[in-house]
Amino acid sequence: MPNARYPLQVYKGLKPSKERDWSSLLTLHFLLSLYTLSLYLFSQLSPRTDTNLTVGA
């Protein structure tokens, strides 16, 4: 999965200073994971000619 390393960059870039920030960061990570998973599933269900569109996403 091409976007697997993106959440790690988000973790390093934000540097939360409060407990509250961790929950929002985990929520962001969860949404990114869902987005990446949906792209992967869409590429599996779509015709072979459309798989090139999800690679660069």
PQR file with spaces between the fields and no chain letter, atoms N, CA, C, O and H, PARSE charges and radii, in Angstrom:
ATOM       1  N    MET     1       0.832   -1.182    0.000 -0.4000 1.5000
ATOM       2  CA   MET     1       0.000    0.000    0.000 -0.0000 2.0000
ATOM       3  C    MET     1       0.884    1.256    0.000  0.5500 1.7000
ATOM       4  O    MET     1       1.700    1.430    0.905 -0.5500 1.4000
ATOM       5  N    PRO     2       0.733    2.122   -0.991 -0.5600 1.5000
ATOM       6  CA   PRO     2       1.646    3.263   -1.158  0.2800 2.0000
ATOM       7  C    PRO     2       1.524    4.313   -0.057  0.5500 1.7000
ATOM       8  O    PRO     2       2.475    5.052    0.197 -0.5500 1.4000
ATOM       9  N    ASN     3       0.358    4.390    0.604 -0.4000 1.5000
ATOM      10  CA   ASN     3       0.141    5.443    1.595 -0.0000 2.0000
ATOM      11  C    ASN     3       0.426    4.993    3.025  0.5500 1.7000
ATOM      12  O    ASN     3       0.060    5.680    3.979 -0.5500 1.4000
ATOM      13  H    ASN     3      -0.414    3.789    0.398  0.4000 1.0000
ATOM      14  N    ALA     4       1.085    3.827    3.176 -0.4000 1.5000
ATOM      15  CA   ALA     4       1.289    3.264    4.509 -0.0000 2.0000
ATOM      16  C    ALA     4       2.197    4.135    5.375  0.5500 1.7000
ATOM      17  O    ALA     4       2.063    4.126    6.599 -0.5500 1.4000
ATOM      18  H    ALA     4       1.382    3.268    2.401  0.4000 1.0000
ATOM      19  N    ARG     5       3.115    4.882    4.771 -0.4000 1.5000
ATOM      20  CA   ARG     5       4.079    5.662    5.538 -0.0000 2.0000
ATOM      21  C    ARG     5       3.597    7.088    5.811  0.5500 1.7000
ATOM      22  O    ARG     5       4.234    7.819    6.569 -0.5500 1.4000
ATOM      23  H    ARG     5       3.224    4.888    3.777  0.4000 1.0000
ATOM      24  N    TYR     6       2.505    7.480    5.216 -0.4000 1.5000
ATOM      25  CA   TYR     6       2.011    8.849    5.390 -0.0000 2.0000
ATOM      26  C    TYR     6       1.606    9.168    6.830  0.5500 1.7000
ATOM      27  O    TYR     6       1.964   10.232    7.335 -0.5500 1.4000
ATOM      28  H    TYR     6       1.988    6.886    4.601  0.4000 1.0000
ATOM      29  N    PRO     7       0.864    8.274    7.512 -0.5600 1.5000
ATOM      30  CA   PRO     7       0.506    8.571    8.908  0.2800 2.0000
ATOM      31  C    PRO     7       1.725    8.778    9.804  0.5500 1.7000
ATOM      32  O    PRO     7       1.653    9.538   10.769 -0.5500 1.4000
ATOM      33  N    LEU     8       2.843    8.116    9.503 -0.4000 1.5000
ATOM      34  CA   LEU     8       4.056    8.309   10.302 -0.0000 2.0000
ATOM      35  C    LEU     8       4.580    9.722   10.160  0.5500 1.7000
ATOM      36  O    LEU     8       5.077   10.297   11.128 -0.5500 1.4000
ATOM      37  H    LEU     8       2.902    7.498    8.719  0.4000 1.0000
ATOM      38  N    GLN     9       4.479   10.289    8.972 -0.4000 1.5000
ATOM      39  CA   GLN     9       4.912   11.669    8.759 -0.0000 2.0000
ATOM      40  C    GLN     9       4.007   12.641    9.519  0.5500 1.7000
ATOM      41  O    GLN     9       4.464   13.672   10.013 -0.5500 1.4000
ATOM      42  H    GLN     9       4.075    9.822    8.185  0.4000 1.0000
ATOM      43  N    VAL    10       2.731   12.302    9.605 -0.4000 1.5000
ATOM      44  CA   VAL    10       1.790   13.135   10.354 -0.0000 2.0000
ATOM      45  C    VAL    10       2.132   13.093   11.840  0.5500 1.7000
ATOM      46  O    VAL    10       2.094   14.115   12.525 -0.5500 1.4000
ATOM      47  H    VAL    10       2.360   11.464    9.204  0.4000 1.0000
ATOM      48  N    TYR    11       2.468   11.892   12.332 -0.4000 1.5000
ATOM      49  CA   TYR    11       2.836   11.760   13.736 -0.0000 2.0000
ATOM      50  C    TYR    11       4.055   12.613   14.080  0.5500 1.7000
ATOM      51  O    TYR    11       4.081   13.276   15.117 -0.5500 1.4000
ATOM      52  H    TYR    11       2.499   11.062   11.776  0.4000 1.0000
ATOM      53  N    LYS    12       5.060   12.595   13.210 -0.4000 1.5000
ATOM      54  CA   LYS    12       6.290   13.337   13.481 -0.0000 2.0000
ATOM      55  C    LYS    12       6.089   14.843   13.325  0.5500 1.7000
ATOM      56  O    LYS    12       6.757   15.630   13.995 -0.5500 1.4000
ATOM      57  H    LYS    12       5.039   12.056   12.368  0.4000 1.0000
ATOM      58  N    GLY    13       5.180   15.243   12.451 -0.4000 1.5000
ATOM      59  CA   GLY    13       5.014   16.650   12.145 -0.0000 2.0000
ATOM      60  C    GLY    13       4.199   17.417   13.169  0.5500 1.7000
ATOM      61  O    GLY    13       4.433   18.610   13.365 -0.5500 1.4000
ATOM      62  H    GLY    13       4.637   14.604   11.906  0.4000 1.0000
ATOM      63  N    LEU    14       3.233   16.759   13.839 -0.4000 1.5000
ATOM      64  CA   LEU    14       2.326   17.490   14.710 -0.0000 2.0000
ATOM      65  C    LEU    14       2.883   17.688   16.117  0.5500 1.7000
ATOM      66  O    LEU    14       2.713   18.756   16.706 -0.5500 1.4000
ATOM      67  H    LEU    14       3.042   15.790   13.680  0.4000 1.0000
ATOM      68  N    LYS    15       3.549   16.664   16.660 -0.4000 1.5000
ATOM      69  CA   LYS    15       4.108   16.717   18.016 -0.0000 2.0000
ATOM      70  C    LYS    15       3.096   17.241   19.034  0.5500 1.7000
ATOM      71  O    LYS    15       3.207   18.384   19.477 -0.5500 1.4000
ATOM      72  H    LYS    15       3.687   15.797   16.182  0.4000 1.0000
ATOM      73  N    PRO    16       2.124   16.432   19.404 -0.5600 1.5000
ATOM      74  CA   PRO    16       1.079   16.872   20.325  0.2800 2.0000
ATOM      75  C    PRO    16       1.646   17.228   21.696  0.5500 1.7000
ATOM      76  O    PRO    16       2.537   16.544   22.198 -0.5500 1.4000
ATOM      77  N    SER    17       1.136   18.289   22.297 -0.4000 1.5000
ATOM      78  CA   SER    17       1.614   18.749   23.591 -0.0000 2.0000
ATOM      79  C    SER    17       0.580   18.516   24.694  0.5500 1.7000
ATOM      80  O    SER    17       0.887   18.676   25.876 -0.5500 1.4000
ATOM      81  H    SER    17       0.412   18.845   21.889  0.4000 1.0000
ATOM      82  N    LYS    18      -0.635   18.143   24.314 -0.4000 1.5000
ATOM      83  CA   LYS    18      -1.681   17.907   25.296 -0.0000 2.0000
ATOM      84  C    LYS    18      -2.309   16.541   25.065  0.5500 1.7000
ATOM      85  O    LYS    18      -2.216   15.971   23.978 -0.5500 1.4000
ATOM      86  H    LYS    18      -0.884   18.013   23.354  0.4000 1.0000
ATOM      87  N    GLU    19      -2.949   16.030   26.112 -0.4000 1.5000
ATOM      88  CA   GLU    19      -3.625   14.731   25.999 -0.0000 2.0000
ATOM      89  C    GLU    19      -4.716   14.783   24.931  0.5500 1.7000
ATOM      90  O    GLU    19      -4.933   13.819   24.197 -0.5500 1.4000
ATOM      91  H    GLU    19      -3.024   16.493   26.995  0.4000 1.0000
ATOM      92  N    ARG    20      -5.384   15.906   24.861 -0.4000 1.5000
ATOM      93  CA   ARG    20      -6.486   16.097   23.925 -0.0000 2.0000
ATOM      94  C    ARG    20      -6.018   15.955   22.478  0.5500 1.7000
ATOM      95  O    ARG    20      -6.763   15.494   21.612 -0.5500 1.4000
ATOM      96  H    ARG    20      -5.208   16.689   25.457  0.4000 1.0000
ATOM      97  N    ASP    21      -4.769   16.361   22.232 -0.4000 1.5000
ATOM      98  CA   ASP    21      -4.237   16.291   20.875 -0.0000 2.0000
ATOM      99  C    ASP    21      -4.046   14.850   20.411  0.5500 1.7000
ATOM     100  O    ASP    21      -4.155   14.546   19.224 -0.5500 1.4000
ATOM     101  H    ASP    21      -4.164   16.736   22.934  0.4000 1.0000
ATOM     102  N    TRP    22      -3.758   13.966   21.375 -0.4000 1.5000
ATOM     103  CA   TRP    22      -3.564   12.560   21.002 -0.0000 2.0000
ATOM     104  C    TRP    22      -4.846   11.956   20.446  0.5500 1.7000
ATOM     105  O    TRP    22      -4.805   11.189   19.484 -0.5500 1.4000
ATOM     106  H    TRP    22      -3.670   14.213   22.340  0.4000 1.0000
ATOM     107  N    SER    23      -5.982   12.297   21.044 -0.4000 1.5000
ATOM     108  CA   SER    23      -7.247   11.730   20.568 -0.0000 2.0000
ATOM     109  C    SER    23      -7.569   12.226   19.169  0.5500 1.7000
ATOM     110  O    SER    23      -8.062   11.464   18.336 -0.5500 1.4000
ATOM     111  H    SER    23      -6.016   12.921   21.825  0.4000 1.0000
ATOM     112  N    SER    24      -7.292   13.504   18.903 -0.4000 1.5000
ATOM     113  CA   SER    24      -7.543   14.038   17.566 -0.0000 2.0000
ATOM     114  C    SER    24      -6.568   13.443   16.560  0.5500 1.7000
ATOM     115  O    SER    24      -6.913   13.234   15.397 -0.5500 1.4000
ATOM     116  H    SER    24      -6.892   14.122   19.579  0.4000 1.0000
ATOM     117  N    LEU    25      -5.336   13.170   17.021 -0.4000 1.5000
ATOM     118  CA   LEU    25      -4.333   12.573   16.140 -0.0000 2.0000
ATOM     119  C    LEU    25      -4.711   11.131   15.794  0.5500 1.7000
ATOM     120  O    LEU    25      -4.555   10.696   14.653 -0.5500 1.4000
ATOM     121  H    LEU    25      -5.056   13.340   17.966  0.4000 1.0000
ATOM     122  N    LEU    26      -5.208   10.400   16.787 -0.4000 1.5000
ATOM     123  CA   LEU    26      -5.651    9.032   16.534 -0.0000 2.0000
ATOM     124  C    LEU    26      -6.865    9.019   15.613  0.5500 1.7000
ATOM     125  O    LEU    26      -7.007    8.126   14.778 -0.5500 1.4000
ATOM     126  H    LEU    26      -5.335   10.754   17.714  0.4000 1.0000
ATOM     127  N    THR    27      -7.738   10.010   15.767 -0.4000 1.5000
ATOM     128  CA   THR    27      -8.894   10.122   14.877 -0.0000 2.0000
ATOM     129  C    THR    27      -8.448   10.385   13.451  0.5500 1.7000
ATOM     130  O    THR    27      -8.991    9.809   12.508 -0.5500 1.4000
ATOM     131  H    THR    27      -7.623   10.736   16.445  0.4000 1.0000
ATOM     132  N    LEU    28      -7.447   11.263   13.291 -0.4000 1.5000
ATOM     133  CA   LEU    28      -6.908   11.564   11.969 -0.0000 2.0000
ATOM     134  C    LEU    28      -6.273   10.318   11.356  0.5500 1.7000
ATOM     135  O    LEU    28      -6.453   10.039   10.171 -0.5500 1.4000
ATOM     136  H    LEU    28      -7.006   11.730   14.057  0.4000 1.0000
ATOM     137  N    HIS    29      -5.533    9.575   12.169 -0.4000 1.5000
ATOM     138  CA   HIS    29      -4.906    8.345   11.693 -0.0000 2.0000
ATOM     139  C    HIS    29      -5.955    7.325   11.274  0.5500 1.7000
ATOM     140  O    HIS    29      -5.781    6.622   10.279 -0.5500 1.4000
ATOM     141  H    HIS    29      -5.387    9.801   13.132  0.4000 1.0000
ATOM     142  N    PHE    30      -7.047    7.243   12.035 -0.4000 1.5000
ATOM     143  CA   PHE    30      -8.126    6.320   11.724 -0.0000 2.0000
ATOM     144  C    PHE    30      -8.791    6.677   10.401  0.5500 1.7000
ATOM     145  O    PHE    30      -9.091    5.797    9.594 -0.5500 1.4000
ATOM     146  H    PHE    30      -7.189    7.814   12.844  0.4000 1.0000
ATOM     147  N    LEU    31      -9.020    7.971   10.181 -0.4000 1.5000
ATOM     148  CA   LEU    31      -9.645    8.416    8.936 -0.0000 2.0000
ATOM     149  C    LEU    31      -8.725    8.183    7.746  0.5500 1.7000
ATOM     150  O    LEU    31      -9.185    7.803    6.670 -0.5500 1.4000
ATOM     151  H    LEU    31      -8.776    8.685   10.836  0.4000 1.0000
ATOM     152  N    LEU    32      -7.436    8.408    7.931 -0.4000 1.5000
ATOM     153  CA   LEU    32      -6.478    8.152    6.858 -0.0000 2.0000
ATOM     154  C    LEU    32      -6.419    6.667    6.527  0.5500 1.7000
ATOM     155  O    LEU    32      -6.289    6.286    5.364 -0.5500 1.4000
ATOM     156  H    LEU    32      -7.061    8.717    8.805  0.4000 1.0000
ATOM     157  N    SER    33      -6.515    5.829    7.564 -0.4000 1.5000
ATOM     158  CA   SER    33      -6.501    4.388    7.339 -0.0000 2.0000
ATOM     159  C    SER    33      -7.737    3.943    6.567  0.5500 1.7000
ATOM     160  O    SER    33      -7.646    3.105    5.669 -0.5500 1.4000
ATOM     161  H    SER    33      -6.619    6.139    8.509  0.4000 1.0000
ATOM     162  N    LEU    34      -8.886    4.502    6.915 -0.4000 1.5000
ATOM     163  CA   LEU    34     -10.113    4.185    6.198 -0.0000 2.0000
ATOM     164  C    LEU    34     -10.044    4.639    4.747  0.5500 1.7000
ATOM     165  O    LEU    34     -10.507    3.944    3.843 -0.5500 1.4000
ATOM     166  H    LEU    34      -8.960    5.182    7.644  0.4000 1.0000
ATOM     167  N    TYR    35      -9.452    5.831    4.534 -0.4000 1.5000
ATOM     168  CA   TYR    35      -9.323    6.367    3.184 -0.0000 2.0000
ATOM     169  C    TYR    35      -8.411    5.496    2.330  0.5500 1.7000
ATOM     170  O    TYR    35      -8.710    5.209    1.171 -0.5500 1.4000
ATOM     171  H    TYR    35      -9.075    6.396    5.269  0.4000 1.0000
ATOM     172  N    THR    36      -7.290    5.079    2.924 -0.4000 1.5000
ATOM     173  CA   THR    36      -6.349    4.221    2.199 -0.0000 2.0000
ATOM     174  C    THR    36      -6.980    2.864    1.904  0.5500 1.7000
ATOM     175  O    THR    36      -6.804    2.308    0.820 -0.5500 1.4000
ATOM     176  H    THR    36      -7.047    5.312    3.866  0.4000 1.0000
ATOM     177  N    LEU    37      -7.717    2.337    2.883 -0.4000 1.5000
ATOM     178  CA   LEU    37      -8.370    1.045    2.696 -0.0000 2.0000
ATOM     179  C    LEU    37      -9.442    1.126    1.616  0.5500 1.7000
ATOM     180  O    LEU    37      -9.599    0.200    0.820 -0.5500 1.4000
ATOM     181  H    LEU    37      -7.860    2.788    3.764  0.4000 1.0000
ATOM     182  N    SER    38     -10.179    2.235    1.588 -0.4000 1.5000
ATOM     183  CA   SER    38     -11.221    2.397    0.577 -0.0000 2.0000
ATOM     184  C    SER    38     -10.606    2.521   -0.821  0.5500 1.7000
ATOM     185  O    SER    38     -11.161    2.013   -1.795 -0.5500 1.4000
ATOM     186  H    SER    38     -10.052    2.988    2.235  0.4000 1.0000
ATOM     187  N    LEU    39      -9.458    3.199   -0.914 -0.4000 1.5000
ATOM     188  CA   LEU    39      -8.770    3.280   -2.204 -0.0000 2.0000
ATOM     189  C    LEU    39      -8.320    1.903   -2.664  0.5500 1.7000
ATOM     190  O    LEU    39      -8.426    1.563   -3.842 -0.5500 1.4000
ATOM     191  H    LEU    39      -9.007    3.612   -0.122  0.4000 1.0000
ATOM     192  N    TYR    40      -7.814    1.110   -1.716 -0.4000 1.5000
ATOM     193  CA   TYR    40      -7.349   -0.234   -2.044 -0.0000 2.0000
ATOM     194  C    TYR    40      -8.504   -1.114   -2.501  0.5500 1.7000
ATOM     195  O    TYR    40      -8.391   -1.821   -3.503 -0.5500 1.4000
ATOM     196  H    TYR    40      -7.728    1.386   -0.759  0.4000 1.0000
ATOM     197  N    LEU    41      -9.610   -1.073   -1.774 -0.4000 1.5000
ATOM     198  CA   LEU    41     -10.771   -1.885   -2.136 -0.0000 2.0000
ATOM     199  C    LEU    41     -11.353   -1.438   -3.474  0.5500 1.7000
ATOM     200  O    LEU    41     -11.784   -2.267   -4.276 -0.5500 1.4000
ATOM     201  H    LEU    41      -9.703   -0.499   -0.960  0.4000 1.0000
ATOM     202  N    PHE    42     -11.366   -0.130   -3.713 -0.4000 1.5000
ATOM     203  CA   PHE    42     -11.889    0.384   -4.969 -0.0000 2.0000
ATOM     204  C    PHE    42     -11.030   -0.081   -6.139  0.5500 1.7000
ATOM     205  O    PHE    42     -11.546   -0.394   -7.212 -0.5500 1.4000
ATOM     206  H    PHE    42     -11.016    0.543   -3.062  0.4000 1.0000
ATOM     207  N    SER    43      -9.716   -0.124   -5.926 -0.4000 1.5000
ATOM     208  CA   SER    43      -8.822   -0.560   -6.994 -0.0000 2.0000
ATOM     209  C    SER    43      -8.992   -2.052   -7.263  0.5500 1.7000
ATOM     210  O    SER    43      -8.765   -2.513   -8.382 -0.5500 1.4000
ATOM     211  H    SER    43      -9.296    0.131   -5.055  0.4000 1.0000
ATOM     212  N    GLN    44      -9.391   -2.807   -6.242 -0.4000 1.5000
ATOM     213  CA   GLN    44      -9.620   -4.231   -6.421 -0.0000 2.0000
ATOM     214  C    GLN    44     -10.932   -4.496   -7.159  0.5500 1.7000
ATOM     215  O    GLN    44     -11.031   -5.439   -7.945 -0.5500 1.4000
ATOM     216  H    GLN    44      -9.576   -2.433   -5.333  0.4000 1.0000
ATOM     217  N    LEU    45     -11.933   -3.662   -6.902 -0.4000 1.5000
ATOM     218  CA   LEU    45     -13.251   -3.880   -7.495 -0.0000 2.0000
ATOM     219  C    LEU    45     -13.391   -3.265   -8.880  0.5500 1.7000
ATOM     220  O    LEU    45     -14.218   -3.700   -9.681 -0.5500 1.4000
ATOM     221  H    LEU    45     -11.852   -2.896   -6.263  0.4000 1.0000
ATOM     222  N    SER    46     -12.578   -2.252   -9.157 -0.4000 1.5000
ATOM     223  CA   SER    46     -12.678   -1.562  -10.437 -0.0000 2.0000
ATOM     224  C    SER    46     -11.976   -2.361  -11.540  0.5500 1.7000
ATOM     225  O    SER    46     -11.162   -3.237  -11.247 -0.5500 1.4000
ATOM     226  H    SER    46     -11.906   -1.899   -8.507  0.4000 1.0000
ATOM     227  N    PRO    47     -12.284   -2.063  -12.796 -0.5600 1.5000
ATOM     228  CA   PRO    47     -11.602   -2.732  -13.908  0.2800 2.0000
ATOM     229  C    PRO    47     -10.101   -2.476  -13.878  0.5500 1.7000
ATOM     230  O    PRO    47      -9.632   -1.515  -13.268 -0.5500 1.4000
ATOM     231  N    ARG    48      -9.362   -3.348  -14.544 -0.4000 1.5000
ATOM     232  CA   ARG    48      -7.900   -3.259  -14.536 -0.0000 2.0000
ATOM     233  C    ARG    48      -7.389   -1.947  -15.132  0.5500 1.7000
ATOM     234  O    ARG    48      -6.299   -1.497  -14.779 -0.5500 1.4000
ATOM     235  H    ARG    48      -9.743   -4.129  -15.040  0.4000 1.0000
ATOM     236  N    THR    49      -8.139   -1.345  -16.004 -0.4000 1.5000
ATOM     237  CA   THR    49      -7.680   -0.112  -16.653 -0.0000 2.0000
ATOM     238  C    THR    49      -7.712    1.075  -15.687  0.5500 1.7000
ATOM     239  O    THR    49      -7.065    2.092  -15.939 -0.5500 1.4000
ATOM     240  H    THR    49      -9.025   -1.710  -16.291  0.4000 1.0000
ATOM     241  N    ASP    50      -8.461    0.953  -14.582 -0.4000 1.5000
ATOM     242  CA   ASP    50      -8.591    2.063  -13.636 -0.0000 2.0000
ATOM     243  C    ASP    50      -7.606    1.976  -12.475  0.5500 1.7000
ATOM     244  O    ASP    50      -7.562    2.875  -11.635 -0.5500 1.4000
ATOM     245  H    ASP    50      -8.986    0.127  -14.378  0.4000 1.0000
ATOM     246  N    THR    51      -6.819    0.907  -12.418 -0.4000 1.5000
ATOM     247  CA   THR    51      -5.923    0.733  -11.276 -0.0000 2.0000
ATOM     248  C    THR    51      -4.795    1.745  -11.285  0.5500 1.7000
ATOM     249  O    THR    51      -4.220    2.017  -10.231 -0.5500 1.4000
ATOM     250  H    THR    51      -6.856    0.177  -13.101  0.4000 1.0000
ATOM     251  N    ASN    52      -4.456    2.312  -12.433 -0.4000 1.5000
ATOM     252  CA   ASN    52      -3.375    3.290  -12.503 -0.0000 2.0000
ATOM     253  C    ASN    52      -3.747    4.600  -11.801  0.5500 1.7000
ATOM     254  O    ASN    52      -2.864    5.350  -11.386 -0.5500 1.4000
ATOM     255  H    ASN    52      -4.923    2.091  -13.289  0.4000 1.0000
ATOM     256  N    LEU    53      -5.036    4.876  -11.668 -0.4000 1.5000
ATOM     257  CA   LEU    53      -5.480    6.114  -11.033 -0.0000 2.0000
ATOM     258  C    LEU    53      -5.234    6.098   -9.536  0.5500 1.7000
ATOM     259  O    LEU    53      -4.981    7.146   -8.942 -0.5500 1.4000
ATOM     260  H    LEU    53      -5.754    4.266  -12.005  0.4000 1.0000
ATOM     261  N    THR    54      -5.305    4.910   -8.905 -0.4000 1.5000
ATOM     262  CA   THR    54      -5.165    4.822   -7.457 -0.0000 2.0000
ATOM     263  C    THR    54      -3.701    4.722   -7.038  0.5500 1.7000
ATOM     264  O    THR    54      -3.387    4.942   -5.869 -0.5500 1.4000
ATOM     265  H    THR    54      -5.511    4.059   -9.387  0.4000 1.0000
ATOM     266  N    VAL    55      -2.815    4.401   -7.948 -0.4000 1.5000
ATOM     267  CA   VAL    55      -1.399    4.249   -7.598 -0.0000 2.0000
ATOM     268  C    VAL    55      -0.789    5.597   -7.236  0.5500 1.7000
ATOM     269  O    VAL    55       0.006    5.695   -6.300 -0.5500 1.4000
ATOM     270  H    VAL    55      -3.071    4.223   -8.899  0.4000 1.0000
ATOM     271  N    GLY    56      -1.160    6.626   -7.974 -0.4000 1.5000
ATOM     272  CA   GLY    56      -0.576    7.939   -7.733 -0.0000 2.0000
ATOM     273  C    GLY    56      -1.290    8.733   -6.653  0.5500 1.7000
ATOM     274  O    GLY    56      -0.883    9.849   -6.332 -0.5500 1.4000
ATOM     275  H    GLY    56      -1.805    6.546   -8.734  0.4000 1.0000
ATOM     276  N    ALA    57      -2.348    8.169   -6.091 -0.4000 1.5000
ATOM     277  CA   ALA    57      -3.122    8.914   -5.090 -0.0000 2.0000
ATOM     278  C    ALA    57      -2.391    8.972   -3.756  0.5500 1.7000
ATOM     279  O    ALA    57      -2.897    9.559   -2.800 -0.5500 1.4000
ATOM     280  H    ALA    57      -2.678    7.262   -6.351  0.4000 1.0000
